[in-house]
């Protein structure tokens, strides 16, 4: 297995075992993970801190607004808070790829990563 495959397996395990989500969209998880590039291999950047407001602002501005093209609204912060709760406040391993995967699903933006078959 490649290093990328190992990381994706760890993230899939997080989604299915730790979060209890049995209907994982593996194709989407892989696409989100690959889009993050080499930061998935770095200790601090590969995680999201829900206790750091600056971090949450970066997720909102850089991922939800700039990358996914969502309009600025209170729903964005509510979605981030929902994902923080889903991943667990005591969980120190809030993997950025999993966090973004859950946000993509929450905001129904799968088509941004996976083009529907015509």
N, C-alpha and C positions, 0 to 999 in steps of 0.2 A: 504494500500500500504506500501511496505517496504521502508526503507531509500534508497536502491539502485534503486528501481522503481521510487522514487521521483527524484533522480539525473538524471536518464536516461530520464525521461519525460522533465526535464529542458533542457537537451542537445538536445533532439528531437525538442523541441520548438525553441531553438536557430537556429537549422539547417533550419527548415521549415519557421518560422516567420521572424527571424532577418536576415537570409542569403537568404531567398527566394528560397530554394531548395525544390522543391515539390516531387521529386522522391528519397526520403531518403531511404537508405538501412538500415532499422531498425536492422536487424540481425547483420550487421557489426558494427553499432554504439554500440550495446549492447556488442559485443565481445571485441571491443577496450576499452570500459569503464571498463569492468570486468578485463581486463588485467592490468589496472593501479592500481588495488587493493585499499587499504585504502587512498591513496593520494587524491582521488577524493573528500574526505570529509574534506580535509585541505584547508584553505583559499588560501595561497600563492602557494603551489605546484600544486594545481588544475588548475592553470592558466599559460599561456605562455605569456611572455613579448617580443613583437617584437622590442622594442626599446633597448633591452639589447643584445648586440652581444654575450656575454658569454652564455646567454640562447639559442640563435639561434644555437650556436656551439654545445651545449649539445643536442639539438633536432637532429641536423645532426649526431653527433657522436654516441650518445646513442640509438636513436630511428631508424633513417634511416639506419645507417651503421651496428651497432651491432645487433639491434633487427630484422630489416627487411632484412639485408644482402645485401643492395645496395652498389655498388662500389663507392668509393670516386670520385666525379666529380663536376664540377660547376653546373650541373643540380640540385644537391641536394639543394644548396643555392637558386637557382632560384625557386625551388618548395616551399621552406619555405617562400620566399618573396611573392610568388603568394598567398599562404594561408593567410599570414599576410594581404595582400591587400583585399582578399575576405572577411576576417572577419572584416575589417575596422580598419583603423589606430587609430581612436578615441575610438574604442570599448575597454573598460577596462576588459570586461569579455570574454577573449579569452580562453575558457575552454580547458584544455589540451586534454581531450577525443575528443572533436569536432575537435580541431586542428589536432590531430593524425588521426582521421577519414578522414579528408579532404586530408591529406598527403597520406594515404593508397589508397584513390581513385585516387589521382593525379598520383601516381607512379604505379597504377594498381597492387597492392599487396593484393587484397582481399583474395586470396587463402592462404595467410599466416595465416589468422584468420578463414576463413570459407572454409572447404575442399569441392571441387566440388563433386557433386554426380556422380558416375560412371555410 
